[in-house]
Amino acid sequence: MLDLELLRSFVSVVDSGGFTRAGERVHRTQSTVSQQIKRLEDDVGQPLLNRNGKDVTPTEAGERLLSYARRLLALAEEARDVVARPESEGAVRLGVPEDFAAYRLAKLLAAFSRSHPGLRLDVRADQSANLKRDLERGELDLALFKRSAGEKGGIAVWPERVHWVTSKSHPRDTRTGSVPLIGFPTGCLYRAGAIHALESAGRSWHMTYTSSNLAGIQAAIAAGMGLSILSEIAIQADHRVLTAKDGFAPIDRTEVALVAAPGTSPATLRLADRLAEFCSTVQAKAA
């Protein structure tokens, strides 16, 4: 088991860029911090830091450990907060797809947090496949994610409308040749749907722009780098929707599902009610 104190010193060294400044942050001497890093490196069996004079940077192994270290430290802090405050409503770990995170959902979540000051809300925007996986692993309490239409399970489900889109100002000529695609990394439902649709039609394709960030994908489409599939709420004014007349048939139906983990807390159910109301409003406007 990794020692949290060693991880705390490791994160401090990376964030501050040196042992002396890290020692000041964790209230340890430089030599103590150095010894702690050595112990951590012995534990994991890998060098974690590149030492170049006073400059310290993480090795490749250190970069991989860094995200886990931050999550472990945050989880430990959350546990202390919940135990130390009997009046606390606990914590709710929520996962949402990025297009919903960018579509006024932040205001709803902020308002919910203000109305529940004893609740710790942990929100993560990610690909739907990752959200579904983490919910099944018990790493999320509630998740809003995209899936193929007709799958079972969930508190509520809404049909989703998705479209092929290109640039309004710089449309790509895709009548012949390989179709340039823009999309999220492998695992994305829309990416898989686009590739399946093109291959079913006998069209060749290539990825011209891949991003885990919705804003990057929207910008690449608008600039004319290629085509993509977006949900209706993510289509912008500088995008043009393609139809069957353009040679792009509709994509297989998808849906948005709100799913809770087993043994959901009352606070999670209250948040689920608010999210269900929000999604119903969004989908009604898109209809």
Secondary structure, DSSP 4 states (H G I P E B T S, - for coil): ---HHHHHHHHHHHHHTSHHHHHHHHT--HHHHHHHHHHHHHHHTS--EEEETTEEEE-HHHHHHHHHHHHHHHHHHHHHHHHH-TT--EEEEEEE-HHHIIIIIHHHHHHHHHH-TTEEEEEEE--HHHHHHHHHTTS-SEEEEEEETT----SEEEEE-EEEEEESSS----SSSPEEEEEPSTT-HHHHHHHHHHHHTT--EEEEEE-S-HHHHHHHHHHTS-BEEEEGGG--TTEEEE-GGGT-PPPPPEEEEEEE-TT--HHHHHHHHHHHHHHHHHHHHH-
